[in-house]
Amino acid sequence: MGDFGFYFKEGIFHITDWKGYDHILFVMALCLPYLIKDRRQILILITAFTIGHSITLALSVFNSIIVSSKWVEFLIPVTICITALENLAQKNADKKHSAIRYISALVFGLIHGLGFSNYLKSMLGKDESIITQLLAFNIGLEAGQLFIVMLVVLLSFISVQILNTRRREWTVFMSGGIFGLAFVMALQRLPF
């Protein structure tokens, strides 16, 4: 259980670490347009993102897929920019837009999983049996991700329900800030 606990904590730490705030920004941008009453949509989005990053995390750790870390580190803020722009462009949630959003969460999860795997592979070293560590790390990522989702939904609730900010204004304001941070991050990480 010692290895499991260690990698579980590392998974939580990796996604919630403010030094690597790119994953936090992505989860924030993904959940910003939603309130507590939209928990079904949030659950579907987060599940799509989880499926995506779980696939590439496992494939990358087992060296079944290898992508340059420079490109991965560049593409992560690009996914944040696109998600923030989706928020800015969306006026009303309809079924067509929701389906596109779920698909983009899945695809962007694939990219983020490659970023998670670089961190995990650096910790694993030459271990022969890594299934337990991979599972623990992934569960830790999910626990940290759920914590971020709860904070975003709570902040949205406070802003919209208590402070009477219009939902659209809240989403545009926060998404604009997230876009700005991610855009600068993408420029700093240009792989060429």
ABEGO torsion letter per residue (X at the ends): XAAAAAAAAAAAAAAABAABAAAAAAAAAAAAABBAAAAAAAAAAAAAAAAAAAAAAAAAAAGABBBBAAAAAAAAAAAAAAAAAAAAABABBBAAAAAAAAAAAAAAAAAAAAAAAAAAAAAAEABABAAAAAAAAAAAAAAAAAAAAAAAAAAAAAAAAAAGBBAAAAAAAAAAAAAAAAAAAAAAABAX
